[in-house]
Amino acid sequence: MKKLAVLGHPIGHTLSPVMHSASLAALGLDQEYEYGSLDVPPQQLLTRLALLPSEGYAGVNLTIPLKEVAYRGLKNLAAGARILGAVNTVEFTAGGGMVGHNTDGCGFLEALNEAFGKTVEHDRVFILGCGGAGRAVALTAALHGAESLTLADLDAARVTALALEIKKHAPLVDVSHPAGKEEQIAAAKNSDLIIQASPVGMHKDDPALLPPDAFCAGQRVFDLIYMYPETALLSAAKKSGALIANGLGMLLHQGAQSFRIWTGIEPDINAMRTALEKAVYR
């Protein structure tokens, strides 16, 4: 039996075993592979990763707070991991090596295309939240044809650092970061795509970070939070006529790409989606 797992610290919140186990069962691979979870503190990650192949592991996912630890510690990084500065998927190769991948970018683009029939080409994109998730989607958008990016975060230093990084990788993309709330609202309303990448919305009573007048009809609004069908921000956007989607599609499609890396087999997307929706929205 080949093993797969997600590593994190803590790990009880993860939905990766739910979706991957559903795909394995639907494809009849559950007698060949099993997917579990391992609680691994950051300081033990690299030592633990080195031991996993001898324990029968074919690959693992990484979640908070291990993605950046793996990025700094692994010698062999795929292009996505190098650019995004984080590793969420580790592939154990036949020769005993490890390759760090990042599937968040392709998961993000696939989720956008599925929800809206379009990704980011020629878009004016507004990014609300510039932490790890916001950084990944901002860089992905810049590298895949966005016309401009507007960055907003309470941490001014984080915004400045991300703006410089975007300019390094995509120098032709216009980047702005208005500091005032009214300027941010105006920039959001003038955007084609708004991405909510902050943790606000993970609790059901969290307020929307943008008011209804920050949105307009025909806009696309994507909230990376997936715990609820609609966050307060998505509800506000919908009232203004915007098209909305939550982050469940990104969770699904980044996981699907990990599955392909480990197995070389196309996952059962429908089984994964059904399992996630049952777990999240029950």
Beta strands, then each sheet from edge to edge (+ up, - down):
strand 1: 2-8
strand 2: 33-39
strand 3: 57-62
strand 4: 89-92
strand 5: 98-101
strand 6: 124-128
strand 7: 148-152
strand 8: 174-176
strand 9: 193-196
strand 10: 220-223
strand 11: 243-245
sheet 1: 2+ 1+ 3+ 4- 5+
sheet 2: 8+ 7+ 6+ 9+ 10+ 11+
end
